[in-house]
Amino acid sequence: MTNRLTGISSMATRQVLADLSAIYQQQTGIEVAIRPMGGVEAARLVRAGEPTDIVVLASNVMEKLEAEGHIVPTTRMGLARSGIAMAIRSGAPKPDIRNEEAVKRAILGARRICYSTGPSGDHLLQLWERWGVAEAVSQRALQAPPGVPVGVLLAQGEADLGFQQMSELMHVPGIEILGPLPPDIQSVTVFTGGVASTSSQPENSRALLTFLISPQTEISKRQHGMEPA
């Protein structure tokens, strides 16, 4: 058995996978090196045949990758569920976000809104379309480049209202998380892991994924703003 497994993941799962990889190495002696990046770039690399053992991305993307032959069939496992949160720069006035109408008012009243290239950004764009404000808001919207946390741009004053997965906003200095989106407009992303078809260690990779969905990983997932899937 080799002593190293590699992975590719989206930025949303970066912190929790780093924690769990360290625990897995302690327990098994196997090093786990997972490269986090923007989800679009991650899927592109997988499709290009980048050698890796596991892939962790949003479930809808993983379904497509398996259908295209890039993920070993029957190895996909739900790892974590993640909701969308709102944040402001530390010390800025806090808008009301208690319900859908309040969030809409906060967005329409914001000088600049920042969102991501991932599932949370897609959901926000759909909300603006549904509300009929897409054209008005898009002129004041800033999409964070792939791999750049929305919280970093908020902290730098590039925007005064930001939306991203809770796990990606947590632990960013210089910002304050207002809370999750209200239930009536919340969107939960399930992040799924699977064995890459390029893996030279499919059995060891499957064992790693089995660990990542085990009950002992729940505490770490919750600490990083996620829930077990």
Secondary structure by P-SEA (a helix, b strand, c coil): ccccccccccccaaaaaaaaaaaaaaaccbbbbbbbccaaaaaaaaaaccccccccccaaaaaaaaaacccccccccccbbbbbbbbccccccccccccaaaaaaaaaaccbbbbcccaaaaaaaaaaaaaccccccccccccccccccaaaaaaacccccccccccccccccccccccccccccbbbbbbbbbbbcccccaaaaaaaaaaaacccaaaaaaaaccccc
